[in-house]
Amino acid sequence: MQPHSSAALPSDPGGRLAEFRPVGRLGQVASAGIVVMTVLVLISDLTATWSDYGRLVDHVAGKLSLEAFRDAEFERLMGQSATNAFALFGVTVAGVVFLVWLRRTRLNADQFSPVRHRYSPTMAVGGWFIPVVNWWLPAIVMNDLARASDPVDTGRRHDTLVVAWWGTMVLSSVVRTIGVIAIPRPVVTYAPGGSGIVDGAEEAMSAYLSVALVNTASAVLILAGAAFIVLLVKRIGAQQTQLFGPAA
């Protein structure tokens, strides 16, 4: 195992001395945004999902009339729309900060590390927005960055934290997709005038419960993925400061 050398500072093609750009503070802001928005979005999603199931149980038991059930569903949808708008704004801000951090750490690695990257800095950022490709490209980008920022070149091909982070995120998407496909849409038959459920109550409760369980399993995976990426951001920032910083 050989440590990366930082004895001599490289120069860019124009002959200017390469400059290390600190990433610690930016990484902290990105990590805080990721954690806060992940927790808020998951709490909102799970609260709505389990509330839907609880209202259905009350409706089937006769504690909630059909009209009250539908009114509650409508109010939840309206509230969810406002929540989604806030979440979109927050996730966008957190995402932009993270991508700024990614580009800065990538440029640091390009200047000071001998490890070869498989994608350009532009593609490293833009690839997150390309459908289908964004199922694997971000993982490759982060894996190359993690290897380039490691003070000791172990020769490993895959970084453990990157595998854990991307694996949980992909698995979360797979779980939700399977849930959408596998959970049938229930058909509930009411007596004339909506006075009571004639058929389909058990199927409806089973479907709502399945959705809640699938969303919960997916949320646990997403939360784990957020923890892994935060650890990765923190580790890469510390390693780059150690390797490439002025005191290195």
N, C-alpha and C positions, 0 to 999 in steps of 0.2 A: 504494500500500500504506500502510495506516494502522496505527500501533501501538495496542494496547489502552490505554485510559487507566486509571491507578490512582491519580490525584491525590486523589480523594475516596472515602472509605470509605462504602459504602451502609449502610442500616439495614434491619432486618427489619420486618414489618408492625407489631410492637409498639413500634417506635421505638428498639430497642436497636442499638448499633453492631455491624455484622457483624464476625465474627472469623475470621481465616485460621487453618486447622488444618494444621500442618506434615504433610507426607506422605513426606518423604525417607526417614526411618528405616523407616517401615512399608513403603514400596516396596522397600527393600533386603531386608527379611525375606520379603516376598512373592516377590521375584525369586529369592532363594536357595532357597525352598521349591519353586518351579516347576522350577528347574534340577536340584536334587537328586532330586526325585521323578521327573521326566521321564527322567533318565539311569538311575536305578535300575530303573524299570519297563521301559524299553527293553532294558537289558542282560538282565534276567530273561526277557523275552519272546523275544528273539533267541537267547539261550543255549538255552532250551528247544526252540525251533523247529529250530535247526540240529543240536542233539543228537538230536532225533527222526529227522532225515534221516540223520545219521551212523550211528545204531543200525540203521536200516532197511538201509542199504548193507551193514553188517557181517552182518546177518541174511541178506540175499540171497546174499552171498558165502559163507555157511556158517560164518562166524566167531562167530555168535551164534545159539544155539538158539532155537526158538519160545518155549519156556518162559522162557528168560533174557530174551528180547525183551519178552515180556509183563510179566515182573516189573519190568524197567527202566521200562516205560511206566507201570506202577502207581506205582512209587516217585516218578517224575517228577510224576505227577498229585497225589500227596499233598504233595510239596514245593511244588508250584505253588499249592496251596490255601493253605498257610501264607504263602507270599510274597504272594499276592493279598490276604489279610487285612491284612497289614502295609501293602501298597501302598494299599489302600482308606483306611486310617487316615491315612497320610501325605498322600495326595492330598486328602482331606477337610480336613485342617488347612491345607495350602497354599492350597486353594480358599477357605476361610473368610477367611484373612488377605488374599488378593487381593481378595475382595469387600468387605472392610472398607476396604481402600485405595481401591477403586473408588467406594464411597459417599462417602468423605471428599473425594476429589478432585472428585467430581461436585458436592457441596455447596459446595466452594470456588468452583467455576466458576459455579454458580448465583448466588452472592453478588457476585462481582466481574467476571464476563465478560458482555458484551452478546450473545454468541453464543447463539442459541436451540437448545434441545435438543428432540428429537422424542419422548422418553419421560421420564416422571417418575422421580425418584430411586428410588422403590420398584420400578417396572417395570425400571429399569436393572439392578437386582440380581436381582429375581425372574424376569425374562425368561430367564435362563440355565437355568432349571429347567423351562421349558414345552416339551414335545415339539414338534418340527417348527419352532415359532417360534424355538427356540434355534439354528436353522441360519443365521439372518440378524440377529436382534435384537442380540446382543452386538456384532457388527461395527458396526451403526449407532450403538449407545451409545458404543463406543470412538472411533468417527470423530467424533461430536459433541464428546466430551470432548477429543480431540486438537486440534480446531479451536478450542475455547473456551480452551485452555491455551496456544495459540500467541501469543507476544508480538507477532507481526506478522500482521495479518489480510490474507491473500493473496487471499481470496475463493474459494479452491479448495474443491471439493465433497468430494474424497476424500483422506484422508491416506495417504501412500505406505506407511508402516510398518503401518498398520492393514490395508491391502489385502494386503500381503505376509504378515502374520501370519494373517489369516483365510483367505486363499487357500490357504496351505500346509496349514492344518488341515482345510479342506473337501476339498482334493485327497487328503489322506491317507485320509479316510473313504471317498472314492469309490474309491480304489485297493483298499482292503480289501474293500469291498462287491463290486466287480467280481471280485476274487479268489475270494470265497466262492461267487459265482454261476457263474463260468467254470471253476473247477478241479473236475473230476469226482472223485467218491469212488471210489477204486480197489477192485476186487474181486479178492482173492487166493485162489487155489485150492491147497490143500496135498495132498500124497500121504497115503494112509491112515496114521494115527498121527502126523501132523504131521512126518514125517521130512524133508520138503523141499517147496519151492514148485513146483507143476506149471505154473501159469499166473498171469499178472497182476503179475509182479515188476517188469517195466519200467514198467508203468502206475503202480504204487505209488511207485516211485522218482521218476518224473516228477511225480506229484502232490505228494509231500512236498517235492521241490525247488522246485516252483512256489510252494507255501505259504511256504517259507523266503524266497524271492526277493521275493514280494509283501510279506511282513511287514518285510523289510529296507528295501524302497523306502518303505513307509509310515513306518517308524521314522525314516528320514532326513528325511522331510517334517515329522514331528512335532518332531524336534530343531530343525529350521530354524524352525518356528513358535514354539517355546519361546524361541529366541534373539531373534526379532522382538518378542515380547511383553515380554521383559526390557528390550530397548532402548527400547520404547515407554513402559514404566513409569518407567524412569530419566529419559527425556526429559521426560515430562509433569511428574514431580516437580520437576525442575530449572526448568522453565518456570513452574510455578505459584509456586515460591519467588521467582523473579525478578520475576514480575508482581504477585503478591498478598502476598508476605511483608512483614514489618514494615519492612524496609529498602528496599522497592520504592518 
